Amino acid sequence: MAVKDAWVLRLKEESKEIEMIGDHYFRDDDECDFVTDDLQEATIYYDKDYTIEGLKKYESIMIRNYGKDAIVNFGYTNMMENFEFVEVTVGEQGDSSI
């Protein structure tokens, strides 16, 4: 089985709500309010640097278009305030583990 290194975004301890126990991961899906406790459902990023640049560009565009008080939930500043990158290994069938 071919494996590949990748990344997921894990919610930082200080960003969890009181009832959250264990690890929670970012999931770019409208069905789950953007957080899951199932690593298999987490959004996988194969290029961390590319992802960071995308978050920064999104933030820059939102601020340029809507001003410095724009809500930029998926911008670099907010995401890195609340999440951290965790390296995972992804198998051919999408199996991943820390």
DACORNOR-V620669 format. One record per residue. RES is the residue in three letters. OMEGA is omega as a letter, one per 20 degrees, with the letter a starting at -180 (NA if undefined). BURIAL is # if it has 16 or more other ideal C-beta (glycine too) atoms within 10 Angstrom, else .. Layout:
# DACORNOR-V620669
RES;OMEGA;BURIAL  RES;OMEGA;BURIAL
This chain:
# DACORNOR-V620669
MET;r;.  ALA;r;.  VAL;a;.  LYS;r;.  ASP;a;.  ALA;a;#  TRP;r;#  VAL;r;#  LEU;r;#  ARG;r;#  LEU;r;#  LYS;a;.  GLU;a;.  GLU;r;.  SER;a;.  LYS;r;.  GLU;a;.  ILE;a;.  GLU;a;.  MET;r;.  ILE;a;.  GLY;a;.  ASP;r;#  HIS;a;#  TYR;r;#  PHE;r;#  ARG;a;#  ASP;a;.  ASP;a;.  ASP;a;.  GLU;a;.  CYS;r;.  ASP;r;.  PHE;r;#  VAL;r;#  THR;r;#  ASP;r;.  ASP;a;.  LEU;a;#  GLN;a;.  GLU;a;.  ALA;r;#  THR;a;.  ILE;r;#  TYR;a;#  TYR;r;.  ASP;a;.  LYS;a;.  ASP;r;.  TYR;r;.  THR;r;#  ILE;r;#  GLU;r;.  GLY;r;.  LEU;r;#  LYS;r;.  LYS;r;.  TYR;a;#  GLU;a;#  SER;r;.  ILE;a;.  MET;r;#  ILE;r;.  ARG;a;.  ASN;a;.  TYR;r;.  GLY;a;.  LYS;r;.  ASP;a;.  ALA;r;.  ILE;a;.  VAL;a;#  ASN;a;.  PHE;r;.  GLY;a;#  TYR;a;#  THR;a;.  ASN;a;.  MET;a;#  MET;r;.  GLU;a;.  ASN;a;#  PHE;r;#  GLU;r;.  PHE;r;#  VAL;a;.  GLU;r;.  VAL;r;#  THR;a;.  VAL;r;#  GLY;a;.  GLU;a;.  GLN;r;.  GLY;r;.  ASP;r;.  SER;r;#  SER;r;.  ILE;NA;.
